[in-house]
């Protein structure tokens, strides 16, 4: 999936949290020139334009995106309540809007709905389990909307476990399936990575990875709820 264009640059922290938590790739753009310079080869997948602090620049960007030979969509703008009276004059410049104060859940749902409605983009390939989200395209991970800083093997181990919720794996199976059959490390390697993953998931979510005594590890609940 190609990245979203997001205005302004730097992207506001609350918008970063939503997009990272939902697994969307994006690039910040300060104006029309940077939007053109940073555009990926296959084009933007859509745009999120925050029009509250720099409204003239924001709507000029929207106008440029809409006047293309192939108008960019979906395009979502974020407005302040004070901008509502002028909305009718500009409603042809976007597909949907959100009002401040920005609510993370609303922004995420509106972006997802626009992708579904327009068919312009698709959601990235994700693995989701409760508060955990893994973006398989960008190798990003988040728990409760907060990004996780994982090493490559930590990510691979978490991805494998989260892709098989409720299933118990021995240490030997995890070594062969995650590290590969040619890996000669011992079972302690799995224990060390599990311990690190639990620490990074945090106390609240560490129990997503459960130890099954005398067997190995399980991610999430079994279908028996045990």
JONOR-V40271 format. One record per helix or strand of 2 or more residues. SS is the DSSP state (~ for helix, > for strand). FROM is the first residue (numbers start at 1). TO is the last residue. If there is no record, write none. Layout:
SS;FROM;TO + SS;FROM;TO
//
This chain:
>;4;7 + ~;13;22 + >;26;28 + ~;32;37 + >;46;50 + ~;55;66 + >;75;79 + ~;81;93 + >;96;99 + ~;104;118 + >;126;129 + >;132;135 + >;140;143 + >;146;147 + ~;152;162 + >;168;170 + ~;171;179 + ~;188;201 + ~;206;208 + >;209;212 + >;216;219
//
